Amino acid sequence: MLFEIRALRQKEYISLRVEAASEQLAVSEAKSKGYTVFSAKPVSSGWMQSFSKRERFPLMLFSQEMLALIEAGLNVLEAIEALAEKEQRPEIRQTLQGVLRLLNEGQPVSVAMSSFPDAFPPLYVAALKASEKTGGMQDALKRYITYQGQVEQVKKKVISASIYPAMLLVVGGLVTLFLIGYVVPKFSHIYEDVGGELPFLSKVLMAWGGFIEDHGKTLLFALIAMIVSIVYLLSQKTVRIRIMSTLWKIPAIGERMRIYQLSRFYRSLGMLLIAGIPILSAMNMVADLLSPALRLKMKAAAEQIREGKTISAAMEQNDLSTAVALRMLRVGERSGSMGEMMERISSFYDEETARWIDWFTKLFEPLLMMVIGSVIGLIVLMLYMPIFDLAGSIQ
C-alpha cells in the first residue's frame, strides 16, 4: 500500500510517498532515513479506496507453517525469518519483516504482532500473549488452528447451502429476461401481422415486450447501474449493519443468527479461557464478534460477573444462553473446566445450525424451483394462448 508522508528534514518541510504494508512500517521507514514524521495517510481515497483491496494475510497457513517449524526445533524468531524469506507476496513479506524488526528490538511476539492488527486479530494476539507466560507457544498455535478450522467449517456449510439457490435464481432470472426481452417481442410482431383479438394477459405481455424492444438500451443501462449501485451499497459497512438488523427482526432467521453468533462467542471465549486469560478480559476481547444488541447484553453480563455473580447466572439473565447451554455452563462451574465446556457448547450450537441449514435447504430449494418454473411456464403459456385459440377456431 502507498502512503503519503508529511515530514521535516534539515529544516525543510516535504511530502514523500512510501510503499509499505502498514502505516507504522511507512513511518518507521521514513524515520530510518532521517525524517521527522508529522503525518501519514494512504494515497487512495474516495471510490478508489472503497473498491481497492489489500491482499489478505493468510493467518491460518502462517500458523500451520510456524507450528511445523517450531516443532522441527526452530525458535520463534528463526521460524518467522524462514517464513519471510520464502514469501513471494510483497505486502505479506513486509508484514513479516515488520514483525521481525520489532522482535529484534526486544519486543515480545504478542506486542510485535499487535502492531499489525490487519494481519493478526486480537484473539490471535491474546492467545500468544498467554502462551508467553507459560512457554506453550505450540499449544497456543494448535488451539488457534483448531478454532479457526471449526469456524471455517461452519462458514463453508452456509456458503455451500447458498450456492444452489443462488444458481437457480441467476439462471431463472436470465431465462425470464431472455423470454421477455427477445422471444416476446418476436411473438408480438407475429400476432400484429395475423390480427385478431388476444386474451387480456397476452395483451399485457405483448405490451411489455414491445416496451422492452423500444427502450431496450435504456433498460439495459438502468439494470447495469442498479447492479453496480447494489454492489457499492453492500460494500458499505453501515448498509450491511442495517440489513443485518432488519434480518434480526425476522423471528426464524433472527434466532438462527443469534445461535450462530453465540457459537462463535462461546468458541472464542473457551479458547481464551483455556489459554489462561481471565473471563472478564476474554469477554472484552470477543465483544466485536457479537451484534450490537448482543454486545450490550454481553457487557451487562460482564458487569454482573465483576460484581460476583456466576457465569451461568449472568449469561441466563442477559439471554446469552439456551437451556442446554445453561446446564453445561453450570457443569463447567462445578468441575472447574469452563473453557472446555464452552467449546462443547459451541460444538452443540454448530451441530444445531448444520441441522437447520439442511432442513432449510431441503424445503427452500424445491419451493424456489416451483416459483421459477411457474413464472417461466406462465410466460410461455401467455405466449401460446392465442395459438391455442386459433387452433380451436379452425377445428
VENDAPE-V220609 format. One record per residue. N is the residue number from 1. PSI is psi in radians with two decimals (none if undefined). OMEGA is omega in degrees with one decimal (none if undefined). BURIAL is I if it has 16 or more other C-alpha atoms within 10 Angstrom, else O. Layout:
n=N psi=PSI omega=OMEGA burial=BURIAL
n=N psi=PSI omega=OMEGA burial=BURIAL
This chain:
n=1 psi=2.50 omega=-177.7 burial=I
n=2 psi=2.27 omega=179.8 burial=I
n=3 psi=2.50 omega=174.0 burial=I
n=4 psi=2.13 omega=-175.2 burial=I
n=5 psi=2.24 omega=170.6 burial=I
n=6 psi=2.10 omega=-171.7 burial=I
n=7 psi=2.96 omega=179.5 burial=I
n=8 psi=2.33 omega=177.3 burial=O
n=9 psi=2.09 omega=-179.9 burial=O
n=10 psi=0.89 omega=176.7 burial=O
n=11 psi=0.32 omega=179.1 burial=O
n=12 psi=2.10 omega=-180.0 burial=O
n=13 psi=2.05 omega=-174.8 burial=O
n=14 psi=2.95 omega=174.6 burial=O
n=15 psi=2.25 omega=178.7 burial=O
n=16 psi=2.79 omega=-179.6 burial=O
n=17 psi=2.37 omega=-176.5 burial=I
n=18 psi=2.32 omega=175.4 burial=I
n=19 psi=2.09 omega=-178.1 burial=I
n=20 psi=2.84 omega=-178.6 burial=I
n=21 psi=-0.43 omega=-179.3 burial=I
n=22 psi=2.90 omega=179.8 burial=I
n=23 psi=-0.67 omega=-179.3 burial=I
n=24 psi=-0.70 omega=178.3 burial=O
n=25 psi=-0.65 omega=178.5 burial=I
n=26 psi=-0.75 omega=178.7 burial=I
n=27 psi=-0.74 omega=179.8 burial=I
n=28 psi=-0.71 omega=-180.0 burial=O
n=29 psi=-0.69 omega=178.8 burial=O
n=30 psi=-0.70 omega=179.1 burial=I
n=31 psi=-0.61 omega=179.8 burial=O
n=32 psi=-0.36 omega=178.2 burial=O
n=33 psi=0.09 omega=176.2 burial=O
n=34 psi=0.20 omega=180.0 burial=O
n=35 psi=2.56 omega=169.1 burial=I
n=36 psi=1.92 omega=-169.9 burial=I
n=37 psi=2.30 omega=175.0 burial=I
n=38 psi=-0.68 omega=-178.3 burial=O
n=39 psi=2.77 omega=176.5 burial=O
n=40 psi=2.35 omega=179.5 burial=I
n=41 psi=2.67 omega=177.5 burial=I
n=42 psi=2.58 omega=-178.5 burial=I
n=43 psi=-0.74 omega=-176.9 burial=O
n=44 psi=2.57 omega=179.6 burial=O
n=45 psi=2.98 omega=176.3 burial=O
n=46 psi=-2.33 omega=-177.9 burial=O
n=47 psi=-0.66 omega=-179.2 burial=O
n=48 psi=-0.68 omega=-179.5 burial=O
n=49 psi=-0.56 omega=-179.0 burial=O
n=50 psi=-0.62 omega=-174.4 burial=O
n=51 psi=-0.23 omega=178.7 burial=O
n=52 psi=2.43 omega=-177.5 burial=O
n=53 psi=2.23 omega=174.8 burial=O
n=54 psi=2.69 omega=178.9 burial=O
n=55 psi=2.22 omega=-175.2 burial=O
n=56 psi=2.37 omega=-179.8 burial=O
n=57 psi=2.21 omega=-177.5 burial=I
n=58 psi=1.37 omega=-172.3 burial=O
n=59 psi=-0.68 omega=-179.5 burial=I
n=60 psi=-0.82 omega=179.1 burial=O
n=61 psi=-0.73 omega=178.1 burial=O
n=62 psi=-0.77 omega=-179.4 burial=O
n=63 psi=-0.72 omega=179.8 burial=I
n=64 psi=-0.75 omega=179.5 burial=O
n=65 psi=-0.70 omega=179.5 burial=I
n=66 psi=-0.70 omega=177.4 burial=I
n=67 psi=-0.74 omega=179.7 burial=I
n=68 psi=-0.69 omega=-179.4 burial=O
n=69 psi=-0.68 omega=178.6 burial=I
n=70 psi=-0.72 omega=178.2 burial=I
n=71 psi=-0.42 omega=177.5 burial=O
n=72 psi=-0.12 omega=176.0 burial=O
n=73 psi=-0.04 omega=178.7 burial=O
n=74 psi=2.61 omega=172.9 burial=O
n=75 psi=3.10 omega=-173.6 burial=O
n=76 psi=-0.77 omega=-178.8 burial=I
n=77 psi=-0.78 omega=179.9 burial=O
n=78 psi=-0.66 omega=-179.3 burial=O
n=79 psi=-0.78 omega=179.8 burial=I
n=80 psi=-0.64 omega=175.7 burial=I
n=81 psi=-0.76 omega=179.6 burial=I
n=82 psi=-0.71 omega=179.6 burial=I
n=83 psi=-0.63 omega=179.0 burial=I
n=84 psi=-0.65 omega=-178.9 burial=I
n=85 psi=-0.63 omega=-177.1 burial=O
n=86 psi=-0.18 omega=-177.7 burial=O
n=87 psi=2.30 omega=-178.3 burial=O
n=88 psi=-0.39 omega=-177.5 burial=O
n=89 psi=2.19 omega=-172.0 burial=O
n=90 psi=-0.82 omega=-175.0 burial=O
n=91 psi=-0.71 omega=-179.7 burial=I
n=92 psi=-0.70 omega=177.7 burial=I
n=93 psi=-0.70 omega=178.7 burial=I
n=94 psi=-0.62 omega=176.6 burial=I
n=95 psi=-0.82 omega=179.6 burial=I
n=96 psi=-0.66 omega=177.4 burial=I
n=97 psi=-0.60 omega=175.2 burial=I
n=98 psi=-0.70 omega=176.2 burial=I
n=99 psi=-0.75 omega=178.7 burial=I
n=100 psi=-0.69 omega=180.0 burial=I
n=101 psi=-0.75 omega=179.6 burial=O
n=102 psi=-0.62 omega=177.4 burial=I
n=103 psi=-0.70 omega=178.2 burial=I
n=104 psi=-0.40 omega=175.9 burial=O
n=105 psi=-0.06 omega=177.4 burial=O
n=106 psi=0.11 omega=-179.5 burial=O
n=107 psi=2.53 omega=174.4 burial=O
n=108 psi=2.83 omega=-178.7 burial=I
n=109 psi=-0.76 omega=-177.9 burial=I
n=110 psi=-0.72 omega=179.6 burial=I
n=111 psi=-0.73 omega=179.5 burial=I
n=112 psi=-0.75 omega=-178.8 burial=I
n=113 psi=-0.53 omega=178.8 burial=I
n=114 psi=-0.29 omega=176.7 burial=I
n=115 psi=-0.15 omega=179.9 burial=I
n=116 psi=1.25 omega=-175.0 burial=I
n=117 psi=-0.43 omega=178.0 burial=O
n=118 psi=-0.46 omega=-178.8 burial=O
n=119 psi=-0.67 omega=-174.9 burial=I
n=120 psi=1.80 omega=-177.9 burial=I
n=121 psi=2.83 omega=-178.2 burial=O
n=122 psi=-0.63 omega=179.4 burial=I
n=123 psi=-0.75 omega=-179.5 burial=I
n=124 psi=-0.81 omega=179.8 burial=I
n=125 psi=-0.71 omega=-179.1 burial=I
n=126 psi=-0.72 omega=178.9 burial=I
n=127 psi=-0.73 omega=178.8 burial=I
n=128 psi=-0.62 omega=179.3 burial=I
n=129 psi=-0.70 omega=178.0 burial=I
n=130 psi=-0.61 omega=-178.8 burial=I
n=131 psi=-0.41 omega=179.4 burial=I
n=132 psi=-0.49 omega=-179.8 burial=O
n=133 psi=-0.54 omega=-176.4 burial=O
n=134 psi=-0.22 omega=-176.8 burial=O
n=135 psi=0.29 omega=-177.8 burial=O
n=136 psi=0.99 omega=180.0 burial=O
n=137 psi=-0.70 omega=179.9 burial=I
n=138 psi=-0.76 omega=179.8 burial=I
n=139 psi=-0.68 omega=179.7 burial=O
n=140 psi=-0.75 omega=178.9 burial=I
n=141 psi=-0.72 omega=178.6 burial=I
n=142 psi=-0.72 omega=179.6 burial=O
n=143 psi=-0.74 omega=-178.4 burial=I
n=144 psi=-0.68 omega=178.6 burial=I
n=145 psi=-0.75 omega=177.6 burial=I
n=146 psi=-0.77 omega=-179.9 burial=O
n=147 psi=-0.87 omega=-177.4 burial=I
n=148 psi=-0.63 omega=177.4 burial=O
n=149 psi=-0.70 omega=178.9 burial=O
n=150 psi=-0.68 omega=177.3 burial=I
n=151 psi=-0.78 omega=-179.8 burial=I
n=152 psi=-0.57 omega=179.7 burial=O
n=153 psi=-0.74 omega=177.6 burial=O
n=154 psi=-0.74 omega=178.8 burial=I
n=155 psi=-0.71 omega=-179.2 burial=O
n=156 psi=-0.65 omega=177.8 burial=O
n=157 psi=-0.74 omega=179.6 burial=O
n=158 psi=-0.77 omega=-178.4 burial=O
n=159 psi=-0.78 omega=-179.3 burial=O
n=160 psi=-0.59 omega=177.7 burial=O
n=161 psi=-0.34 omega=-178.0 burial=I
n=162 psi=-0.28 omega=-173.4 burial=O
n=163 psi=-0.86 omega=-175.5 burial=O
n=164 psi=-0.81 omega=175.4 burial=O
n=165 psi=-0.66 omega=178.9 burial=I
n=166 psi=-0.72 omega=178.2 burial=O
n=167 psi=-0.69 omega=177.4 burial=O
n=168 psi=-0.77 omega=-179.7 burial=O
n=169 psi=-0.76 omega=-178.9 burial=O
n=170 psi=-0.87 omega=-178.5 burial=O
n=171 psi=-0.77 omega=178.4 burial=O
n=172 psi=-0.70 omega=178.1 burial=I
n=173 psi=-0.72 omega=179.3 burial=O
n=174 psi=-0.72 omega=178.2 burial=O
n=175 psi=-0.74 omega=179.2 burial=O
n=176 psi=-0.77 omega=177.5 burial=I
n=177 psi=-0.68 omega=178.7 burial=O
n=178 psi=-0.77 omega=-179.6 burial=O
n=179 psi=-0.82 omega=-176.1 burial=I
n=180 psi=-0.66 omega=-175.2 burial=I
n=181 psi=-0.41 omega=-175.7 burial=I
n=182 psi=-0.90 omega=-174.2 burial=O
n=183 psi=-0.79 omega=-177.3 burial=O
n=184 psi=-0.80 omega=176.8 burial=I
n=185 psi=-0.63 omega=177.8 burial=I
n=186 psi=-0.76 omega=179.3 burial=I
n=187 psi=-0.62 omega=-178.8 burial=I
n=188 psi=-0.66 omega=177.8 burial=I
n=189 psi=-0.68 omega=179.2 burial=O
n=190 psi=-0.79 omega=-178.3 burial=O
n=191 psi=-0.55 omega=175.9 burial=I
n=192 psi=-0.70 omega=179.6 burial=O
n=193 psi=-0.66 omega=-177.9 burial=O
n=194 psi=-0.66 omega=-176.4 burial=O
n=195 psi=-3.05 omega=-179.2 burial=O
n=196 psi=2.85 omega=-179.0 burial=O
n=197 psi=2.31 omega=179.5 burial=O
n=198 psi=2.64 omega=172.1 burial=I
n=199 psi=2.72 omega=-174.3 burial=O
n=200 psi=-0.83 omega=-178.7 burial=O
n=201 psi=-0.63 omega=177.3 burial=O
n=202 psi=-0.65 omega=176.2 burial=I
n=203 psi=-0.75 omega=179.7 burial=I
n=204 psi=-0.77 omega=-179.2 burial=O
n=205 psi=-0.73 omega=179.9 burial=I
n=206 psi=-0.68 omega=178.1 burial=I
n=207 psi=-0.70 omega=178.3 burial=O
n=208 psi=-0.70 omega=177.5 burial=I
n=209 psi=-0.70 omega=177.4 burial=I
n=210 psi=-0.66 omega=177.5 burial=I
n=211 psi=-0.74 omega=178.9 burial=O
n=212 psi=-0.69 omega=-180.0 burial=I
n=213 psi=-0.68 omega=-178.2 burial=I
n=214 psi=-0.55 omega=-175.7 burial=O
n=215 psi=0.61 omega=-175.1 burial=O
n=216 psi=-0.82 omega=-177.9 burial=O
n=217 psi=-0.73 omega=179.5 burial=O
n=218 psi=-0.76 omega=179.5 burial=O
n=219 psi=-0.63 omega=178.8 burial=O
n=220 psi=-0.80 omega=178.1 burial=O
n=221 psi=-0.67 omega=178.7 burial=O
n=222 psi=-0.68 omega=178.5 burial=O
n=223 psi=-0.77 omega=178.6 burial=O
n=224 psi=-0.76 omega=179.2 burial=O
n=225 psi=-0.66 omega=179.2 burial=O
n=226 psi=-0.73 omega=179.3 burial=O
n=227 psi=-0.78 omega=178.7 burial=O
n=228 psi=-0.71 omega=179.8 burial=O
n=229 psi=-0.71 omega=179.3 burial=O
n=230 psi=-0.75 omega=178.9 burial=O
n=231 psi=-0.74 omega=-179.8 burial=O
n=232 psi=-0.76 omega=-179.6 burial=O
n=233 psi=-0.70 omega=179.1 burial=O
n=234 psi=-0.39 omega=177.3 burial=O
n=235 psi=-0.21 omega=180.0 burial=O
n=236 psi=2.28 omega=-175.7 burial=O
n=237 psi=-0.70 omega=-178.4 burial=O
n=238 psi=-0.67 omega=179.2 burial=O
n=239 psi=-0.76 omega=178.9 burial=O
n=240 psi=-0.67 omega=179.3 burial=O
n=241 psi=-0.72 omega=179.3 burial=O
n=242 psi=-0.69 omega=178.1 burial=O
n=243 psi=-0.76 omega=179.8 burial=O
n=244 psi=-0.69 omega=179.1 burial=O
n=245 psi=-0.58 omega=176.3 burial=O
n=246 psi=-0.74 omega=178.5 burial=O
n=247 psi=-0.60 omega=179.3 burial=O
n=248 psi=-0.46 omega=-177.2 burial=I
n=249 psi=-0.26 omega=176.2 burial=O
n=250 psi=2.08 omega=-169.7 burial=O
n=251 psi=-0.98 omega=-174.4 burial=O
n=252 psi=-0.82 omega=-178.5 burial=O
n=253 psi=-0.72 omega=-179.9 burial=O
n=254 psi=-0.69 omega=179.3 burial=I
n=255 psi=-0.69 omega=177.9 burial=O
n=256 psi=-0.68 omega=178.1 burial=I
n=257 psi=-0.64 omega=177.1 burial=I
n=258 psi=-0.78 omega=178.9 burial=I
n=259 psi=-0.71 omega=179.3 burial=I
n=260 psi=-0.76 omega=-179.8 burial=I
n=261 psi=-0.65 omega=176.9 burial=I
n=262 psi=-0.60 omega=177.5 burial=I
n=263 psi=-0.84 omega=177.2 burial=I
n=264 psi=-0.70 omega=-179.0 burial=I
n=265 psi=-0.86 omega=-177.9 burial=I
n=266 psi=-0.64 omega=179.7 burial=I
n=267 psi=-0.78 omega=179.2 burial=I
n=268 psi=-0.73 omega=179.9 burial=I
n=269 psi=-0.74 omega=179.2 burial=I
n=270 psi=-0.72 omega=179.3 burial=I
n=271 psi=-0.74 omega=-179.4 burial=I
n=272 psi=-0.67 omega=179.1 burial=I
n=273 psi=-0.72 omega=177.3 burial=I
n=274 psi=-0.59 omega=178.8 burial=I
n=275 psi=-0.18 omega=177.5 burial=I
n=276 psi=0.20 omega=179.8 burial=I
n=277 psi=2.36 omega=180.0 burial=I
n=278 psi=2.67 omega=-173.0 burial=O
n=279 psi=-0.74 omega=-177.6 burial=I
n=280 psi=-0.72 omega=176.7 burial=I
n=281 psi=-0.71 omega=179.6 burial=O
n=282 psi=-0.73 omega=179.3 burial=I
n=283 psi=-0.65 omega=178.4 burial=I
n=284 psi=-0.60 omega=-178.8 burial=O
n=285 psi=-0.57 omega=-175.8 burial=I
n=286 psi=0.12 omega=-176.5 burial=I
n=287 psi=-0.62 omega=-176.5 burial=I
n=288 psi=-0.23 omega=178.9 burial=O
n=289 psi=-0.27 omega=-176.0 burial=O
n=290 psi=2.75 omega=173.5 burial=I
n=291 psi=2.84 omega=-178.0 burial=I
n=292 psi=-0.71 omega=-179.1 burial=O
n=293 psi=-0.82 omega=178.9 burial=O
n=294 psi=-0.50 omega=178.9 burial=I
n=295 psi=-0.67 omega=177.2 burial=I
n=296 psi=-0.69 omega=178.2 burial=O
n=297 psi=-0.64 omega=178.6 burial=I
n=298 psi=-0.70 omega=178.0 burial=I
n=299 psi=-0.66 omega=176.6 burial=I
n=300 psi=-0.70 omega=177.6 burial=I
n=301 psi=-0.72 omega=178.5 burial=I
n=302 psi=-0.68 omega=178.4 burial=I
n=303 psi=-0.67 omega=177.8 burial=O
n=304 psi=-0.67 omega=176.8 burial=I
n=305 psi=-0.68 omega=177.6 burial=I
n=306 psi=-0.56 omega=-179.7 burial=O
n=307 psi=-0.12 omega=174.2 burial=O
n=308 psi=-0.02 omega=178.6 burial=O
n=309 psi=2.71 omega=177.4 burial=O
n=310 psi=2.77 omega=-179.8 burial=O
n=311 psi=-0.75 omega=-178.1 burial=I
n=312 psi=-0.72 omega=-179.9 burial=I
n=313 psi=-0.71 omega=179.9 burial=I
n=314 psi=-0.73 omega=178.9 burial=I
n=315 psi=-0.69 omega=-179.3 burial=I
n=316 psi=-0.80 omega=-176.8 burial=I
n=317 psi=-0.43 omega=-178.5 burial=O
n=318 psi=0.29 omega=174.6 burial=I
n=319 psi=0.74 omega=177.7 burial=O
n=320 psi=0.41 omega=179.4 burial=I
n=321 psi=2.89 omega=171.7 burial=I
n=322 psi=3.13 omega=-177.2 burial=O
n=323 psi=-0.75 omega=-179.8 burial=O
n=324 psi=-0.78 omega=-179.6 burial=O
n=325 psi=-0.65 omega=-179.8 burial=I
n=326 psi=-0.74 omega=178.7 burial=I
n=327 psi=-0.68 omega=179.7 burial=O
n=328 psi=-0.61 omega=176.4 burial=I
n=329 psi=-0.72 omega=179.6 burial=I
n=330 psi=-0.66 omega=176.3 burial=I
n=331 psi=-0.72 omega=178.3 burial=O
n=332 psi=-0.64 omega=178.2 burial=I
n=333 psi=-0.69 omega=-179.5 burial=I
n=334 psi=-0.63 omega=-176.1 burial=O
n=335 psi=-0.25 omega=-178.8 burial=O
n=336 psi=0.26 omega=-180.0 burial=O
n=337 psi=1.01 omega=-175.5 burial=O
n=338 psi=-0.67 omega=-179.9 burial=I
n=339 psi=-0.86 omega=179.0 burial=I
n=340 psi=-0.66 omega=-178.6 burial=I
n=341 psi=-0.63 omega=178.0 burial=I
n=342 psi=-0.61 omega=176.0 burial=I
n=343 psi=-0.62 omega=176.3 burial=I
n=344 psi=-0.66 omega=176.8 burial=I
n=345 psi=-0.75 omega=179.2 burial=I
n=346 psi=-0.72 omega=177.9 burial=I
n=347 psi=-0.68 omega=177.2 burial=I
n=348 psi=-0.76 omega=177.7 burial=O
n=349 psi=-0.69 omega=179.7 burial=I
n=350 psi=-0.74 omega=178.2 burial=I
n=351 psi=-0.69 omega=178.3 burial=O
n=352 psi=-0.73 omega=178.1 burial=O
n=353 psi=-0.72 omega=179.4 burial=I
n=354 psi=-0.72 omega=178.3 burial=I
n=355 psi=-0.70 omega=-179.9 burial=O
n=356 psi=-0.69 omega=178.7 burial=O
n=357 psi=-0.76 omega=178.3 burial=I
n=358 psi=-0.77 omega=179.9 burial=O
n=359 psi=-0.76 omega=-176.9 burial=O
n=360 psi=-0.77 omega=-179.4 burial=O
n=361 psi=-0.67 omega=178.5 burial=O
n=362 psi=-0.52 omega=178.2 burial=O
n=363 psi=-0.71 omega=-171.9 burial=O
n=364 psi=-0.69 omega=-175.9 burial=O
n=365 psi=-0.82 omega=176.4 burial=I
n=366 psi=-0.68 omega=178.7 burial=O
n=367 psi=-0.72 omega=178.8 burial=O
n=368 psi=-0.72 omega=177.7 burial=O
n=369 psi=-0.68 omega=178.6 burial=O
n=370 psi=-0.74 omega=-178.7 burial=O
n=371 psi=-0.84 omega=-179.1 burial=O
n=372 psi=-0.77 omega=178.0 burial=I
n=373 psi=-0.65 omega=179.5 burial=O
n=374 psi=-0.72 omega=179.6 burial=O
n=375 psi=-0.85 omega=-179.7 burial=O
n=376 psi=-0.74 omega=179.1 burial=I
n=377 psi=-0.67 omega=179.1 burial=O
n=378 psi=-0.70 omega=178.3 burial=O
n=379 psi=-0.81 omega=179.8 burial=I
n=380 psi=-0.70 omega=180.0 burial=I
n=381 psi=-0.74 omega=179.4 burial=O
n=382 psi=-0.51 omega=176.2 burial=I
n=383 psi=-0.67 omega=-172.2 burial=I
n=384 psi=-0.07 omega=179.6 burial=O
n=385 psi=-0.76 omega=176.8 burial=O
n=386 psi=-0.61 omega=178.3 burial=I
n=387 psi=-0.72 omega=177.7 burial=O
n=388 psi=-0.74 omega=178.5 burial=O
n=389 psi=-0.74 omega=179.2 burial=O
n=390 psi=-0.71 omega=178.8 burial=O
n=391 psi=-0.68 omega=179.0 burial=O
n=392 psi=-0.66 omega=179.8 burial=O
n=393 psi=-0.61 omega=177.6 burial=O
n=394 psi=-0.72 omega=180.0 burial=O
n=395 psi=none omega=none burial=O
